[in-house]
Amino acid sequence: MAAALLARVFSSLPRPRYILSATCPVDKWFSKYVSSDNRPKKPLSAYLRFFVDQQPIYRKQNPGLGILDITRKIAFDWKELPSSAKQTYETAAEAEMQLYKEQLAKYKAQLTPAQEKALKEEKMQKMEKRRANIKKRKLAMLGKPKRPRSALNIFVAEHFQEAKGVSPQGKLKYLFDEWKKMPTSLKQAYLQLAEDDKVRYKNEITSWEEHMKEIGHEDLVRYRSKRQILTERTKK
């Protein structure tokens, strides 16, 4: 159990994006793992150029204002800016956009079909990750209860600070080993806390899902509850 948890923790740690195998031909590896990091970056719009220029000035002149208020003030001033004053930013933006289009055309022209496919897959993965992050933030804003912790999770959280080990990974390994050696009698307190947390989660998630249905967020309800909703509607 401890080994499996350790592997799961290690798998979530930052690591190099791509690892080139010694047995993998370079051209095959590149065609498969080409990254969009080399793609020409889209230039700033005229307004964003104005924003970047003005933000330091506005912050210096208005030290008490928050970033949101400064952003609103800059947006208002851009709207009121005479066309002649905007022209400088618009001309620069148009010139960079033309250069960007030329660079993008060259970039796309040198891609192989395999690289194009890899880039499309990378784009899809980024979109999925972005959607997942948006949903995660939405759930947090709506107060979704935290999932129950396991006995091992509770033990690790309680003893992590004083655990032996230089790195977080070292501390985790030490605690997993300690948990593995711990007698069942000593684990009992953590097992009971985990059971209590399951009850807490069950009660909180049931109440939360009922509230989500009431306010029109059935899309955030667990699959099992969605099926129950459909059954209830069929009976009506």
C-alpha positions as CSV (number, residue, x, y, z in Angstrom):
1,M,0.0,0.0,0.0
2,A,2.8,2.4,1.0
3,A,4.7,1.6,-2.1
4,A,1.7,2.3,-4.3
5,L,1.1,5.6,-2.6
6,L,4.7,6.6,-2.9
7,A,4.6,5.8,-6.6
8,R,1.5,7.9,-7.0
9,V,3.1,10.9,-5.2
10,F,6.3,10.6,-7.3
11,S,4.3,10.5,-10.5
12,S,2.7,13.9,-9.7
13,L,6.1,15.6,-9.1
14,P,7.6,17.9,-11.7
15,R,9.8,16.1,-14.2
16,P,11.3,16.8,-17.6
17,R,8.7,17.2,-20.3
18,Y,10.2,14.7,-22.6
19,I,12.8,12.0,-22.2
20,L,14.8,10.9,-25.3
21,S,15.3,7.2,-25.3
22,A,18.8,6.0,-26.4
23,T,17.1,3.5,-28.7
24,C,14.8,6.0,-30.3
25,P,16.0,7.7,-33.6
26,V,16.2,11.5,-33.2
27,D,14.1,12.3,-36.2
28,K,11.3,9.9,-35.0
29,W,11.5,11.3,-31.5
30,F,11.3,14.9,-32.8
31,S,8.4,14.2,-35.2
32,K,6.4,12.7,-32.3
33,Y,7.3,15.1,-29.5
34,V,7.7,18.5,-31.2
35,S,6.5,21.1,-28.9
36,S,4.4,24.2,-29.6
37,D,6.9,26.2,-27.5
38,N,8.8,26.9,-30.8
39,R,5.7,28.3,-32.5
40,P,5.8,32.0,-33.2
41,K,4.1,34.0,-30.4
42,K,1.0,36.0,-31.4
43,P,1.9,39.8,-30.9
44,L,0.1,42.1,-28.5
45,S,-2.9,44.1,-29.7
46,A,-2.8,47.9,-29.9
47,Y,-4.7,48.1,-26.6
48,L,-2.4,45.6,-24.8
49,R,0.6,47.6,-26.0
50,F,-1.0,50.7,-24.5
51,F,-1.7,48.8,-21.3
52,V,1.9,47.5,-20.9
53,D,3.2,51.1,-21.5
54,Q,0.9,52.7,-19.1
55,Q,0.6,50.3,-16.2
56,P,3.9,51.2,-14.5
57,I,3.0,54.9,-14.8
58,Y,-0.5,54.4,-13.3
59,R,0.8,52.3,-10.5
60,K,3.4,54.9,-9.6
61,Q,0.9,57.7,-9.8
62,N,-1.8,55.7,-7.9
63,P,0.0,53.6,-5.3
64,G,-3.2,53.0,-3.3
65,L,-5.1,51.5,-6.2
66,G,-5.4,47.7,-6.8
67,I,-4.6,46.0,-10.1
68,L,-8.3,45.7,-11.0
69,D,-8.9,49.5,-10.5
70,I,-5.8,50.3,-12.5
71,T,-6.9,48.0,-15.3
72,R,-10.3,49.7,-15.4
73,K,-8.7,53.2,-15.4
74,I,-6.4,52.2,-18.3
75,A,-9.3,50.7,-20.3
76,F,-11.3,53.9,-19.8
77,D,-8.4,56.1,-20.9
78,W,-7.8,54.0,-24.0
79,K,-11.5,54.4,-24.9
80,E,-11.2,58.1,-24.5
81,L,-7.8,58.3,-26.3
82,P,-7.9,60.3,-29.6
83,S,-7.6,58.3,-32.8
84,S,-4.3,60.1,-33.6
85,A,-2.8,59.0,-30.3
86,K,-4.0,55.4,-30.8
87,Q,-2.4,55.3,-34.3
88,T,1.1,54.7,-32.9
89,Y,0.0,51.6,-31.1
90,E,-2.2,50.4,-34.0
91,T,0.6,50.8,-36.5
92,A,3.1,48.9,-34.4
93,A,0.5,46.1,-33.7
94,E,-0.3,45.8,-37.4
95,A,3.4,45.6,-38.4
96,E,4.1,42.9,-35.8
97,M,1.0,41.0,-36.8
98,Q,2.2,40.9,-40.4
99,L,5.6,39.6,-39.3
100,Y,3.9,37.0,-37.1
101,K,1.8,35.7,-40.0
102,E,4.9,35.3,-42.1
103,Q,6.8,33.5,-39.4
104,L,3.8,31.3,-38.7
105,A,3.6,30.3,-42.3
106,K,7.3,29.4,-42.4
107,Y,6.8,27.4,-39.1
108,K,3.9,25.4,-40.5
109,A,5.6,24.8,-43.8
110,Q,8.5,23.0,-42.2
111,L,6.3,20.6,-40.1
112,T,5.9,17.0,-41.1
113,P,2.5,15.4,-41.0
114,A,3.5,13.6,-37.8
115,Q,4.6,16.8,-36.2
116,E,1.3,18.5,-37.2
117,K,-0.6,15.6,-35.6
118,A,1.6,15.9,-32.4
119,L,0.9,19.6,-32.1
120,K,-2.8,19.1,-32.5
121,E,-2.7,16.5,-29.7
122,E,-0.7,18.8,-27.5
123,K,-3.2,21.6,-28.2
124,M,-6.1,19.3,-27.2
125,Q,-4.3,18.3,-24.0
126,K,-3.7,21.9,-23.1
127,M,-7.4,22.7,-23.7
128,E,-8.5,19.7,-21.6
129,K,-6.1,20.8,-18.8
130,R,-7.5,24.3,-19.0
131,R,-11.1,23.1,-18.8
132,A,-10.2,20.8,-15.8
133,N,-8.6,23.8,-14.0
134,I,-11.6,26.0,-14.7
135,K,-13.9,23.3,-13.4
136,K,-11.7,22.8,-10.3
137,R,-11.8,26.5,-9.5
138,K,-15.6,26.6,-10.1
139,L,-16.0,23.7,-7.7
140,A,-13.9,25.4,-5.1
141,M,-15.9,28.6,-5.5
142,L,-19.1,26.7,-5.0
143,G,-17.7,25.1,-1.8
144,K,-17.5,21.5,-2.9
145,P,-16.5,19.4,0.2
146,K,-13.0,17.9,0.2
147,R,-12.7,14.2,-0.4
148,P,-12.1,12.0,2.6
149,R,-8.5,11.3,3.7
150,S,-7.1,7.8,4.2
151,A,-5.6,6.8,7.4
152,L,-2.1,7.0,5.8
153,N,-2.9,10.6,4.5
154,I,-3.8,11.7,8.0
155,F,-0.7,10.1,9.5
156,V,1.6,11.8,6.9
157,A,0.0,15.2,7.4
158,E,0.4,14.9,11.2
159,H,4.1,13.9,11.1
160,F,5.4,15.5,7.9
161,Q,7.1,18.5,9.4
162,E,9.3,16.5,11.9
163,A,9.9,13.5,9.5
164,K,13.4,12.5,8.6
165,G,14.6,13.4,5.1
166,V,16.0,16.4,3.3
167,S,13.6,16.6,0.4
168,P,9.8,16.2,0.4
169,Q,10.2,12.9,-1.4
170,G,12.6,11.7,1.3
171,K,10.2,12.7,4.1
172,L,7.3,10.9,2.3
173,K,9.4,7.7,1.9
174,Y,10.4,7.8,5.5
175,L,6.8,8.2,6.7
176,F,5.5,5.5,4.3
177,D,8.1,3.1,5.7
178,E,7.2,4.0,9.3
179,W,3.5,3.4,8.5
180,K,4.3,0.0,7.0
181,K,6.2,-1.0,10.1
182,M,3.6,0.4,12.5
183,P,1.6,-2.2,14.5
184,T,-2.2,-2.3,13.8
185,S,-2.9,-1.3,17.3
186,L,-1.1,2.1,16.8
187,K,-2.8,2.5,13.4
188,Q,-6.2,2.2,14.9
189,A,-6.5,5.9,15.9
190,Y,-5.8,6.9,12.3
191,L,-8.1,4.3,10.8
192,Q,-10.9,5.6,13.1
193,L,-10.2,9.2,12.0
194,A,-10.4,8.1,8.4
195,E,-13.8,6.4,9.0
196,D,-15.0,9.6,10.6
197,D,-13.8,11.6,7.6
198,K,-15.7,9.3,5.3
199,V,-18.9,10.0,7.2
200,R,-18.2,13.7,7.2
201,Y,-17.7,13.6,3.4
202,K,-20.8,11.5,2.7
203,N,-23.0,13.9,4.7
204,E,-21.4,17.1,3.2
205,I,-21.4,15.9,-0.4
206,T,-25.0,14.8,-0.2
207,S,-26.0,18.2,1.1
208,W,-23.8,20.0,-1.4
209,E,-25.2,18.0,-4.4
210,E,-28.8,18.8,-3.3
211,H,-27.9,22.4,-3.2
212,M,-26.3,22.2,-6.6
213,K,-29.5,20.7,-8.1
214,E,-31.5,23.5,-6.5
215,I,-29.4,26.3,-8.1
216,G,-29.2,24.6,-11.5
217,H,-25.7,23.1,-11.4
218,E,-26.7,19.4,-12.0
219,D,-23.6,19.2,-14.3
220,L,-21.4,19.2,-11.2
221,V,-23.2,16.4,-9.4
222,R,-21.6,12.9,-9.3
223,Y,-22.6,10.4,-12.0
224,R,-24.4,8.2,-9.6
225,S,-26.5,11.1,-8.4
226,K,-27.2,12.2,-12.1
227,R,-28.6,8.7,-12.7
228,Q,-30.8,9.1,-9.6
229,I,-32.0,12.4,-10.9
230,L,-33.0,10.8,-14.3
231,T,-34.8,8.1,-12.4
232,E,-36.7,10.6,-10.3
233,R,-37.7,12.5,-13.4
234,T,-39.0,9.4,-15.1
235,K,-41.2,8.5,-12.1
236,K,-42.8,12.0,-12.1
